[in-house]
Amino acid sequence: MMHLPHLSFRAAMMHWSIIALLVINYQVDSSEKCRRAITEVCSKTTNDELSIESLPSLVHARRLEEPISKALVGGEFENSDFWETNGKLLRDAWKEYHQERKILSPMNNTYLFSPEEFDIDSMIHPHLARAVANAWKNPGHASESIVRKQFKQVTPDGAVFSTQLIQPLHVQALREEIDAIEASGLPTRRPNGMNRYGHIFDEGIDGAVALPSLNRYCTDLVDRYVRPIGRMLFPEDIGFDDDVEAYAFSIHYKEGQDLKLNEHRDASVVTININLNLPEEDYDGSSLYFVNQDKNSDRNYLSFSPGTAIIHKGSVRHAAASIESGERHNLVIWLFGNDGVVRVEPYNKTDQLTAEERWGVASKSIFE
């Protein structure tokens, strides 16, 4: 039988859920690793490292009553007063939640990547990762053509492409980080004006999630992959200043929540949409369609498998059909100009970025 160190009544009441979780895991896994984790958490709780004084924002934020998202259209500013009033509190609470998770990490195998030791390339499909690394190292048409071969054009008008972006293990890692959001007990703002279920990943937005792991992932994914690839696939639409800002969010479709997404355009010059379902998570329905920009009466329907990314012009109209069974999870990132400006006028051929500019100039400021 394992004996836990003495806990003050106050500390035990404050963090009974953490200790209960550890004890439950100990019943399943009585290894020395688990034993040490329980002892460590109890010891830290005894020393008030997890007390209300050390994590005041987290405790306070968990007591907030999250407002219900109802609007199916134009919901960007729904409940904005609540999010603006509690914005700073929630930012501080996410920092403290990150500290709380670190204490659990010795036995919590779901914390698979830390922001301090993060490597975006290791999470990307190796064929694409190698091609992109070469393009950054040797910018030019030759290296860029290898990157382009990793993408399949899926609509006749050249507005939509797909690729296998993330390996299955790392799809699971991302999902587990999103599961940690659900388990945090913290209120989160709806992802956009049409989707009610999901999360925003942007520390600068009131009510967004501020987990360092997910914010670092989205930032590095945009800087190293999405921005130069968007410029490569859509050179007539994107110049140096047209994709400098990004907006990342998750979405979740299931019965009883969001079922579909009506036809719309994105507030972006380029969008990447990544399927975060696990291989065993099947669903029926929820296919996407894109309107042919050359022939508005045509609809191009497609589905995409776990880890696959669809990258498309933000201006192309698209929608998601109703989900009939199961659940669908996605990570979506919009790119646009400063202050949310979305360029619509195409560039002349002579004004478009060269391959060297798409990969060469930015690499010196981002990666060196």
PAMIMAR-569926 format. One record per residue (C-alpha): z, y, x. Coordinates in steps of 0.25 Angstrom, whole numbers, padded with zeros to 4 digits, always signed. Layout:
// residues N
ZYX
...
This chain:
// residues 368
+0000+0000+0000
-0004+0014+0005
+0007+0025+0005
+0002+0039+0003
+0009+0051+0010
+0019+0059+0002
+0012+0070-0007
+0018+0082-0013
+0018+0082-0028
+0009+0095-0028
-0001+0090-0018
-0002+0076-0025
-0004+0083-0038
-0015+0092-0032
-0023+0081-0026
-0020+0068-0034
-0035+0066-0036
-0038+0066-0022
-0027+0056-0018
-0030+0048-0031
-0045+0047-0026
-0041+0042-0012
-0031+0032-0018
-0041+0026-0027
-0051+0025-0015
-0040+0018-0007
-0039+0007-0018
-0053+0004-0016
-0053+0007-0001
-0040+0004+0006
-0046+0007+0020
-0039+0014+0031
-0049+0026+0029
-0045+0027+0014
-0030+0026+0018
-0032+0037+0028
-0039+0046+0018
-0028+0045+0007
-0017+0048+0018
-0025+0060+0023
-0027+0066+0009
-0013+0063+0005
-0008+0070+0018
-0017+0082+0016
-0012+0083+0002
+0002+0082+0007
+0000+0094+0016
-0006+0102+0005
-0020+0102+0011
-0026+0099-0003
-0016+0108-0010
-0019+0119-0020
-0016+0129-0008
-0026+0123+0001
-0037+0121-0010
-0034+0132-0020
-0048+0134-0024
-0051+0120-0027
-0039+0118-0035
-0042+0130-0043
-0057+0128-0045
-0054+0114-0050
-0046+0120-0062
-0058+0128-0066
-0065+0124-0079
-0080+0123-0076
-0088+0130-0087
-0098+0121-0094
-0113+0123-0091
-0121+0123-0104
-0134+0131-0103
-0147+0123-0101
-0155+0135-0097
-0151+0148-0090
-0137+0142-0086
-0137+0149-0072
-0126+0159-0075
-0119+0150-0085
-0104+0152-0083
-0107+0161-0072
-0094+0169-0074
-0086+0156-0071
-0093+0153-0058
-0093+0167-0053
-0078+0168-0056
-0075+0155-0049
-0086+0155-0038
-0077+0158-0026
-0066+0149-0031
-0076+0137-0032
-0082+0140-0018
-0068+0139-0012
-0065+0127-0020
-0078+0120-0015
-0073+0122-0001
-0059+0116-0004
-0066+0105-0011
-0073+0102+0002
-0060+0102+0009
-0054+0092-0001
-0066+0083+0000
-0064+0083+0016
-0050+0077+0014
-0056+0066+0005
-0068+0063+0014
-0061+0053+0023
-0062+0043+0012
-0073+0049+0003
-0086+0044+0008
-0094+0053-0002
-0092+0065+0008
-0105+0060+0016
-0109+0073+0022
-0101+0085+0027
-0106+0099+0029
-0101+0099+0043
-0109+0087+0047
-0121+0088+0038
-0135+0084+0042
-0146+0087+0031
-0156+0078+0039
-0148+0066+0038
-0148+0067+0023
-0163+0068+0021
-0174+0057+0021
-0177+0054+0035
-0192+0056+0034
-0190+0070+0028
-0179+0073+0038
-0187+0070+0050
-0199+0077+0045
-0191+0090+0042
-0184+0089+0056
-0197+0088+0063
-0202+0100+0054
-0190+0109+0059
-0192+0105+0073
-0207+0106+0074
-0211+0116+0063
-0226+0115+0059
-0236+0109+0050
-0236+0095+0057
-0221+0093+0055
-0221+0099+0041
-0232+0090+0037
-0223+0078+0040
-0212+0085+0031
-0222+0087+0020
-0226+0072+0020
-0212+0069+0015
-0215+0076+0002
-0223+0071-0010
-0230+0081-0019
-0226+0076-0033
-0234+0087-0041
-0249+0090-0041
-0246+0105-0039
-0238+0103-0026
-0226+0110-0032
-0217+0097-0031
-0214+0087-0019
-0204+0076-0017
-0197+0069-0005
-0186+0059-0002
-0176+0069+0003
-0162+0062+0003
-0158+0048+0008
-0150+0040-0003
-0137+0041+0005
-0137+0056+0005
-0141+0057-0009
-0128+0049-0012
-0121+0059-0002
-0126+0071-0010
-0122+0065-0023
-0108+0062-0018
-0107+0077-0014
-0111+0081-0028
-0101+0071-0034
-0090+0078-0026
-0094+0090-0033
-0092+0083-0046
-0078+0078-0041
-0073+0091-0036
-0068+0097-0049
-0075+0110-0046
-0083+0118-0056
-0098+0119-0052
-0109+0128-0058
-0121+0122-0065
-0133+0121-0055
-0143+0130-0062
-0147+0136-0075
-0153+0123-0081
-0145+0112-0075
-0130+0111-0079
-0125+0099-0071
-0125+0100-0056
-0120+0109-0045
-0125+0121-0036
-0123+0120-0021
-0122+0134-0016
-0109+0141-0011
-0115+0154-0015
-0115+0151-0030
-0103+0152-0039
-0100+0139-0045
-0108+0131-0035
-0103+0119-0026
-0099+0123-0012
-0098+0109-0006
-0102+0111+0009
-0109+0097+0010
-0119+0100-0002
-0121+0115+0002
-0124+0111+0016
-0133+0100+0011
-0141+0109+0002
-0142+0120+0013
-0147+0111+0024
-0157+0104+0014
-0163+0117+0011
-0164+0123+0025
-0169+0111+0032
-0178+0104+0021
-0180+0111+0007
-0184+0125+0012
-0194+0121+0023
-0200+0110+0014
-0201+0119+0002
-0209+0129+0011
-0218+0118+0016
-0221+0112+0002
-0223+0125-0005
-0228+0135+0006
-0234+0144-0004
-0221+0147-0011
-0210+0148-0001
-0209+0158+0011
-0197+0161+0020
-0189+0169+0010
-0192+0161-0002
-0183+0149+0000
-0171+0155+0007
-0161+0152-0003
-0157+0139-0010
-0150+0134-0023
-0145+0120-0023
-0139+0112-0035
-0137+0098-0040
-0141+0094-0054
-0137+0082-0063
-0144+0076-0075
-0138+0066-0084
-0135+0063-0099
-0125+0073-0105
-0128+0083-0094
-0141+0089-0090
-0153+0080-0095
-0165+0088-0091
-0171+0101-0085
-0181+0109-0093
-0193+0114-0086
-0191+0126-0076
-0194+0132-0063
-0183+0133-0052
-0178+0146-0046
-0184+0142-0032
-0196+0142-0024
-0193+0127-0020
-0184+0117-0026
-0179+0103-0021
-0173+0093-0031
-0166+0081-0025
-0163+0068-0033
-0148+0065-0030
-0148+0052-0038
-0143+0040-0031
-0153+0028-0030
-0145+0020-0040
-0144+0032-0050
-0156+0030-0059
-0159+0039-0071
-0170+0040-0082
-0178+0052-0085
-0175+0066-0078
-0189+0066-0072
-0194+0080-0066
-0207+0086-0070
-0214+0098-0063
-0225+0106-0070
-0238+0106-0062
-0240+0121-0057
-0255+0119-0058
-0255+0113-0072
-0243+0117-0081
-0246+0106-0091
-0243+0095-0080
-0229+0089-0078
-0226+0081-0065
-0215+0071-0068
-0207+0065-0057
-0194+0058-0053
-0187+0057-0040
-0178+0047-0033
-0164+0049-0027
-0165+0058-0014
-0179+0063-0018
-0182+0078-0018
-0192+0085-0026
-0196+0099-0020
-0204+0108-0029
-0207+0123-0031
-0197+0130-0039
-0208+0136-0047
-0213+0123-0053
-0208+0120-0067
-0201+0107-0068
-0191+0100-0077
-0182+0087-0078
-0184+0077-0089
-0171+0072-0097
-0163+0062-0090
-0162+0049-0098
-0152+0041-0091
-0144+0042-0078
-0142+0055-0070
-0150+0063-0060
-0144+0071-0049
-0152+0081-0041
-0150+0092-0030
-0159+0104-0032
-0161+0116-0022
-0169+0128-0025
-0174+0137-0014
-0178+0152-0017
-0178+0166-0010
-0167+0176-0008
-0159+0179-0020
-0166+0168-0028
-0180+0174-0027
-0190+0163-0030
-0204+0167-0025
-0216+0164-0034
-0228+0170-0027
-0235+0160-0018
-0237+0164-0003
-0251+0165+0002
-0255+0155+0012
-0254+0165+0024
-0240+0169+0020
-0235+0155+0019
-0225+0149+0029
-0230+0141+0040
-0224+0127+0043
-0218+0133+0056
-0211+0143+0047
-0207+0133+0037
-0200+0125+0047
-0199+0133+0060
-0193+0146+0058
-0182+0142+0048
-0177+0130+0057
-0172+0140+0068
-0163+0147+0058
-0158+0135+0050
-0157+0124+0060
-0155+0130+0074
